[in-house]
Amino acid sequence: MARSHGYRRGHRRILTKKPRERGMQPLGRLMHVYNFGDKAVLKIDPSIHKGMPHARYQGKVGVIQEKRGSAYIIHLEEGHKLRTLIVRPEHLIPYSD
């Protein structure tokens, strides 16, 4: 059988929740208001598919540039390139130094 080349191929461990993490996520993550210039960590919630970034960005830190609808536009550097991602707040965590 031919090998699948899907969007989520090879991300079984990254895109699964542990048994005690299943269910609804804390509302504080959804209700947090990000201002422009704030840093945020991309932590993918696999139970919510809408607005999910690619798994290669899991754990990366980006800067909030603008808000588009209910999602945020984030700039992050990967290598020497600047990436622009559109991510919903379910997949973001505030960055703390």
KAPENOR-V552335 format. One record per residue. RES is the residue in one letter. SS is DSSP state (H for helix, E for strand, - for the rest). Layout:
res->(RES,RES)
ss->(SS,SS)
//
This chain:
res->(M,A,R,S,H,G,Y,R,R,G,H,R,R,I,L,T,K,K,P,R,E,R,G,M,Q,P,L,G,R,L,M,H,V,Y,N,F,G,D,K,A,V,L,K,I,D,P,S,I,H,K,G,M,P,H,A,R,Y,Q,G,K,V,G,V,I,Q,E,K,R,G,S,A,Y,I,I,H,L,E,E,G,H,K,L,R,T,L,I,V,R,P,E,H,L,I,P,Y,S,D)
ss->(-,-,-,-,-,-,-,-,-,-,-,-,-,-,-,-,-,-,H,H,H,-,-,-,-,-,H,H,H,H,H,-,-,-,-,-,-,-,E,E,E,E,-,-,-,-,-,-,-,-,-,-,-,-,H,H,H,-,-,-,E,E,E,E,E,E,E,E,-,-,E,E,E,E,E,E,E,E,-,-,E,E,E,E,E,E,E,E,H,H,H,E,E,E,-,-,-)
//
